[in-house]
Amino acid sequence: MTRRTHSSTTEPTSSTSTSDTPSTSPEPRLGDRISLLTDRRGVLRVAGVVVGAGALAACSSPPVPTASADSSGGAAAAGGTPTSEVPVGGGTVFPDTMTVVTQPTAGTFKAFDAVCPHQGCTVGSVENGQIICPCHQSHFDATTGDRVSGPAPTGLTAKTITVTGTAFTVS
């Protein structure tokens, strides 16, 4: 024999009946629906979603430009990144914008997508004229972005770089 008890908690009631008569109401009662929405777990679930959404929104915001430490103020006035951040014959990876900028020769700047086409890792460095992915050692030409070696099937995607005075922007 099955014994059914009722408690004062707000657990949902089952729509199956212990009697042989069919249920006359196919939908849960209004009180049961309100209980489902206002129990502690439901409130915590909603709070978790709100906090999670806020964290995601904060992480996806574009970086805020900051004033340059350069005494000339040229980079800040141009509204870009100082060209001095990219060494001649090398490059710099900007993980916040998923961009790698190189300066193969003095005054010549190139920009590429920093995502390796092999498995989506972010490239890590520019050494000896090559952009290197640390995950599986794919190497790319710092001037063209072409694949030099490694498991990457293609080269890096070029981006448009604009140099104005002592600053650059990438689009």
DOSENU-279268 format. One record per residue (C-alpha): residue number from 0; residue in one letter; x, y, z. Coordinates in Angstrom, 1 decimal. Layout:
<n: NUM res: A xx: X yy: Y zz: Z>
...
//
This chain:
<n: 0 res: M xx: 0.0 yy: 0.0 zz: 0.0>
<n: 1 res: T xx: 1.4 yy: 3.4 zz: -1.0>
<n: 2 res: R xx: 1.0 yy: 6.2 zz: 1.5>
<n: 3 res: R xx: 1.1 yy: 9.7 zz: 0.3>
<n: 4 res: T xx: 2.1 yy: 12.5 zz: 2.6>
<n: 5 res: H xx: 2.1 yy: 16.3 zz: 2.2>
<n: 6 res: S xx: 4.8 yy: 18.6 zz: 3.4>
<n: 7 res: S xx: 4.9 yy: 22.3 zz: 3.8>
<n: 8 res: T xx: 7.7 yy: 22.6 zz: 1.3>
<n: 9 res: T xx: 7.1 yy: 24.0 zz: -2.2>
<n: 10 res: E xx: 7.9 yy: 20.9 zz: -4.1>
<n: 11 res: P xx: 5.9 yy: 20.4 zz: -7.3>
<n: 12 res: T xx: 3.0 yy: 17.9 zz: -7.1>
<n: 13 res: S xx: 2.8 yy: 15.1 zz: -9.5>
<n: 14 res: S xx: 0.3 yy: 15.2 zz: -12.3>
<n: 15 res: T xx: -0.4 yy: 11.5 zz: -11.9>
<n: 16 res: S xx: -3.2 yy: 10.5 zz: -9.6>
<n: 17 res: T xx: -3.3 yy: 7.5 zz: -7.2>
<n: 18 res: S xx: -7.0 yy: 7.0 zz: -8.0>
<n: 19 res: D xx: -8.5 yy: 5.4 zz: -11.1>
<n: 20 res: T xx: -10.4 yy: 8.4 zz: -12.1>
<n: 21 res: P xx: -8.9 yy: 10.6 zz: -14.8>
<n: 22 res: S xx: -7.7 yy: 14.1 zz: -13.8>
<n: 23 res: T xx: -10.1 yy: 16.9 zz: -14.8>
<n: 24 res: S xx: -7.3 yy: 19.6 zz: -14.9>
<n: 25 res: P xx: -4.5 yy: 18.9 zz: -17.4>
<n: 26 res: E xx: -2.5 yy: 21.9 zz: -16.2>
<n: 27 res: P xx: -1.0 yy: 22.4 zz: -12.7>
<n: 28 res: R xx: -2.9 yy: 24.6 zz: -10.4>
<n: 29 res: L xx: -2.0 yy: 28.3 zz: -10.2>
<n: 30 res: G xx: -0.6 yy: 27.9 zz: -6.6>
<n: 31 res: D xx: 1.7 yy: 25.1 zz: -7.8>
<n: 32 res: R xx: 3.0 yy: 27.2 zz: -10.7>
<n: 33 res: I xx: 3.7 yy: 30.1 zz: -8.4>
<n: 34 res: S xx: 5.5 yy: 27.7 zz: -6.0>
<n: 35 res: L xx: 7.7 yy: 26.5 zz: -8.8>
<n: 36 res: L xx: 8.7 yy: 30.0 zz: -9.7>
<n: 37 res: T xx: 9.4 yy: 31.3 zz: -6.2>
<n: 38 res: D xx: 11.1 yy: 28.4 zz: -4.4>
<n: 39 res: R xx: 14.7 yy: 28.9 zz: -3.2>
<n: 40 res: R xx: 16.2 yy: 26.9 zz: -6.0>
<n: 41 res: G xx: 14.3 yy: 28.9 zz: -8.6>
<n: 42 res: V xx: 15.4 yy: 32.2 zz: -7.1>
<n: 43 res: L xx: 19.0 yy: 31.1 zz: -6.9>
<n: 44 res: R xx: 18.8 yy: 29.8 zz: -10.5>
<n: 45 res: V xx: 17.6 yy: 33.2 zz: -11.7>
<n: 46 res: A xx: 20.3 yy: 35.0 zz: -9.7>
<n: 47 res: G xx: 23.0 yy: 32.8 zz: -11.2>
<n: 48 res: V xx: 21.8 yy: 33.6 zz: -14.7>
<n: 49 res: V xx: 21.8 yy: 37.4 zz: -14.0>
<n: 50 res: V xx: 25.3 yy: 37.3 zz: -12.4>
<n: 51 res: G xx: 26.6 yy: 35.1 zz: -15.3>
<n: 52 res: A xx: 25.1 yy: 37.4 zz: -17.9>
<n: 53 res: G xx: 26.7 yy: 40.4 zz: -16.2>
<n: 54 res: A xx: 30.1 yy: 38.8 zz: -16.1>
<n: 55 res: L xx: 29.9 yy: 37.9 zz: -19.8>
<n: 56 res: A xx: 28.9 yy: 41.4 zz: -20.7>
<n: 57 res: A xx: 31.8 yy: 42.8 zz: -18.8>
<n: 58 res: C xx: 34.3 yy: 40.4 zz: -20.4>
<n: 59 res: S xx: 33.1 yy: 41.2 zz: -23.9>
<n: 60 res: S xx: 33.4 yy: 45.0 zz: -23.7>
<n: 61 res: P xx: 36.0 yy: 46.5 zz: -26.0>
<n: 62 res: P xx: 39.2 yy: 47.8 zz: -24.3>
<n: 63 res: V xx: 39.1 yy: 51.4 zz: -23.2>
<n: 64 res: P xx: 41.9 yy: 53.5 zz: -24.8>
<n: 65 res: T xx: 44.4 yy: 54.8 zz: -22.2>
<n: 66 res: A xx: 46.8 yy: 57.7 zz: -22.4>
<n: 67 res: S xx: 50.3 yy: 56.9 zz: -23.6>
<n: 68 res: A xx: 53.3 yy: 57.2 zz: -21.3>
<n: 69 res: D xx: 55.1 yy: 58.7 zz: -24.3>
<n: 70 res: S xx: 56.1 yy: 62.2 zz: -23.5>
<n: 71 res: S xx: 55.2 yy: 63.5 zz: -26.9>
<n: 72 res: G xx: 51.6 yy: 62.4 zz: -26.5>
<n: 73 res: G xx: 51.4 yy: 61.6 zz: -30.3>
<n: 74 res: A xx: 49.8 yy: 58.2 zz: -29.7>
<n: 75 res: A xx: 47.2 yy: 59.5 zz: -27.4>
<n: 76 res: A xx: 46.3 yy: 62.3 zz: -29.8>
<n: 77 res: A xx: 46.0 yy: 59.9 zz: -32.7>
<n: 78 res: G xx: 43.7 yy: 57.6 zz: -30.7>
<n: 79 res: G xx: 45.7 yy: 54.4 zz: -31.4>
<n: 80 res: T xx: 48.5 yy: 52.2 zz: -30.0>
<n: 81 res: P xx: 52.0 yy: 53.7 zz: -29.9>
<n: 82 res: T xx: 54.2 yy: 52.4 zz: -32.8>
<n: 83 res: S xx: 57.0 yy: 52.1 zz: -30.2>
<n: 84 res: E xx: 55.2 yy: 49.0 zz: -28.8>
<n: 85 res: V xx: 56.2 yy: 47.0 zz: -31.9>
<n: 86 res: P xx: 59.9 yy: 46.3 zz: -32.2>
<n: 87 res: V xx: 61.7 yy: 46.7 zz: -35.5>
<n: 88 res: G xx: 62.3 yy: 43.2 zz: -36.9>
<n: 89 res: G xx: 59.8 yy: 41.7 zz: -34.4>
<n: 90 res: G xx: 56.2 yy: 42.1 zz: -33.4>
<n: 91 res: T xx: 53.7 yy: 42.2 zz: -30.6>
<n: 92 res: V xx: 50.7 yy: 40.0 zz: -29.9>
<n: 93 res: F xx: 47.6 yy: 41.9 zz: -28.6>
<n: 94 res: P xx: 45.4 yy: 39.2 zz: -27.1>
<n: 95 res: D xx: 42.6 yy: 41.6 zz: -26.1>
<n: 96 res: T xx: 41.9 yy: 42.3 zz: -29.8>
<n: 97 res: M xx: 43.2 yy: 38.9 zz: -31.1>
<n: 98 res: T xx: 45.7 yy: 40.8 zz: -33.3>
<n: 99 res: V xx: 49.5 yy: 40.4 zz: -33.9>
<n: 100 res: V xx: 51.3 yy: 43.4 zz: -35.3>
<n: 101 res: T xx: 54.8 yy: 43.1 zz: -36.9>
<n: 102 res: Q xx: 57.4 yy: 45.6 zz: -38.0>
<n: 103 res: P xx: 59.6 yy: 43.7 zz: -40.5>
<n: 104 res: T xx: 61.6 yy: 46.8 zz: -41.4>
<n: 105 res: A xx: 61.6 yy: 50.2 zz: -39.7>
<n: 106 res: G xx: 58.3 yy: 52.0 zz: -40.5>
<n: 107 res: T xx: 56.7 yy: 49.1 zz: -42.2>
<n: 108 res: F xx: 53.8 yy: 47.6 zz: -40.1>
<n: 109 res: K xx: 51.7 yy: 44.5 zz: -40.8>
<n: 110 res: A xx: 48.7 yy: 43.2 zz: -38.9>
<n: 111 res: F xx: 47.2 yy: 39.7 zz: -38.8>
<n: 112 res: D xx: 44.5 yy: 37.8 zz: -36.9>
<n: 113 res: A xx: 46.3 yy: 36.2 zz: -33.9>
<n: 114 res: V xx: 44.2 yy: 33.0 zz: -34.1>
<n: 115 res: C xx: 46.1 yy: 30.1 zz: -35.4>
<n: 116 res: P xx: 44.1 yy: 28.3 zz: -38.2>
<n: 117 res: H xx: 45.2 yy: 24.9 zz: -36.8>
<n: 118 res: Q xx: 43.1 yy: 24.6 zz: -33.6>
<n: 119 res: G xx: 42.3 yy: 28.2 zz: -32.7>
<n: 120 res: C xx: 45.1 yy: 28.9 zz: -30.2>
<n: 121 res: T xx: 46.3 yy: 32.5 zz: -29.9>
<n: 122 res: V xx: 49.8 yy: 33.0 zz: -31.4>
<n: 123 res: G xx: 52.3 yy: 33.7 zz: -28.7>
<n: 124 res: S xx: 55.4 yy: 35.5 zz: -30.0>
<n: 125 res: V xx: 57.3 yy: 36.9 zz: -33.0>
<n: 126 res: E xx: 60.9 yy: 35.6 zz: -33.3>
<n: 127 res: N xx: 63.4 yy: 35.7 zz: -36.1>
<n: 128 res: G xx: 60.9 yy: 37.0 zz: -38.6>
<n: 129 res: Q xx: 58.3 yy: 34.4 zz: -37.7>
<n: 130 res: I xx: 55.0 yy: 34.5 zz: -35.8>
<n: 131 res: I xx: 54.9 yy: 31.4 zz: -33.6>
<n: 132 res: C xx: 51.9 yy: 29.5 zz: -32.2>
<n: 133 res: P xx: 52.8 yy: 27.9 zz: -28.8>
<n: 134 res: C xx: 50.2 yy: 25.1 zz: -29.0>
<n: 135 res: H xx: 51.6 yy: 23.0 zz: -31.8>
<n: 136 res: Q xx: 54.5 yy: 25.1 zz: -33.1>
<n: 137 res: S xx: 53.0 yy: 26.4 zz: -36.3>
<n: 138 res: H xx: 55.2 yy: 29.2 zz: -37.7>
<n: 139 res: F xx: 54.1 yy: 32.0 zz: -40.0>
<n: 140 res: D xx: 56.0 yy: 34.6 zz: -42.0>
<n: 141 res: A xx: 56.0 yy: 37.9 zz: -40.1>
<n: 142 res: T xx: 55.8 yy: 40.0 zz: -43.3>
<n: 143 res: T xx: 53.0 yy: 38.1 zz: -45.2>
<n: 144 res: G xx: 51.3 yy: 35.9 zz: -42.6>
<n: 145 res: D xx: 51.9 yy: 32.8 zz: -44.8>
<n: 146 res: R xx: 52.4 yy: 29.4 zz: -43.2>
<n: 147 res: V xx: 56.1 yy: 28.5 zz: -42.9>
<n: 148 res: S xx: 55.9 yy: 25.2 zz: -41.0>
<n: 149 res: G xx: 53.8 yy: 23.2 zz: -38.5>
<n: 150 res: P xx: 50.3 yy: 21.6 zz: -38.6>
<n: 151 res: A xx: 48.4 yy: 24.8 zz: -39.6>
<n: 152 res: P xx: 46.7 yy: 24.3 zz: -42.9>
<n: 153 res: T xx: 46.9 yy: 28.0 zz: -44.0>
<n: 154 res: G xx: 48.5 yy: 31.2 zz: -43.0>
<n: 155 res: L xx: 47.2 yy: 34.0 zz: -40.8>
<n: 156 res: T xx: 44.4 yy: 36.3 zz: -42.0>
<n: 157 res: A xx: 45.7 yy: 39.8 zz: -42.8>
<n: 158 res: K xx: 44.1 yy: 42.8 zz: -41.1>
<n: 159 res: T xx: 44.1 yy: 46.5 zz: -42.2>
<n: 160 res: I xx: 46.6 yy: 48.6 zz: -40.3>
<n: 161 res: T xx: 46.7 yy: 52.4 zz: -40.4>
<n: 162 res: V xx: 49.7 yy: 54.3 zz: -39.1>
<n: 163 res: T xx: 49.2 yy: 58.0 zz: -38.2>
<n: 164 res: G xx: 52.2 yy: 59.7 zz: -36.8>
<n: 165 res: T xx: 53.5 yy: 57.7 zz: -33.8>
<n: 166 res: A xx: 50.3 yy: 55.5 zz: -33.5>
<n: 167 res: F xx: 48.5 yy: 52.8 zz: -35.3>
<n: 168 res: T xx: 45.0 yy: 51.4 zz: -35.5>
<n: 169 res: V xx: 43.9 yy: 48.0 zz: -36.8>
<n: 170 res: S xx: 40.6 yy: 47.1 zz: -38.4>
//
